[in-house]
Amino acid sequence: MATALGLISGVAPPALFLSFTDPQTADLIGTVLLFSITAAFMLGLWLRLTSLMLAIFVFATSVVQNLVLADTPLVEPFWRDLALVGAVLLNYTGLKQSESRPAALVWRRSTPRLRNDQVVVPRRVTSGTTAADRAQERARTTPAMQPLTSTRPAPTQPAMERPKPRLVSATHGDIGEVENIFAAL
């Protein structure tokens, strides 16, 4: 925005339009376009669209200004502008879809609210089947399916006994059953 107003040096907005218009018209078109895109971006209006438009505009202008129209290619300003493009794109890629609306400073959609005379009446949601239909469905299941459809916890079986580890040392021989192998030595 400061570049469009002429407060700081940066990309030259008329560089894109010099090839098909005169310099004064190119300056006017480039400055107005850059200022309007950056103003919309700073206000958070259509954040994804404006940040992409701003990134493309800055990148294209920088390429034309520093690499195409320059007598000798100027790499340093091009990389500066490329870093600016990356920063602009990072502003919206870090936002989730739900966070992009609160990021807007001006254009916030309000959430629907109830008037004072409106009342929310809760209702029970049913599946549309009767209790008899559900009982008949349970009766159709085979005994093999009962463990899968049962809500009761499965009976626990006793764990198999594992033999305790025996420690055999080359120097001490057979030490026997050991609970903690580090305590034996």
Secondary structure as GFF3:
##gff-version 3
##sequence-region A 1 185
A	DSSP	alpha_helix	2	5	.	.	.	ID=ss1
A	DSSP	three_ten_helix	13	16	.	.	.	ID=ss2
A	DSSP	alpha_helix	23	43	.	.	.	ID=ss3
A	DSSP	alpha_helix	47	63	.	.	.	ID=ss4
A	DSSP	pi_helix	64	68	.	.	.	ID=ss5
A	DSSP	alpha_helix	75	93	.	.	.	ID=ss6
A	DSSP	alpha_helix	97	100	.	.	.	ID=ss7
A	DSSP	alpha_helix	131	140	.	.	.	ID=ss8
A	DSSP	three_ten_helix	143	145	.	.	.	ID=ss9
A	DSSP	alpha_helix	146	149	.	.	.	ID=ss10
A	DSSP	beta_strand	166	169	.	.	.	ID=ss11
A	DSSP	beta_strand	173	177	.	.	.	ID=ss12
###
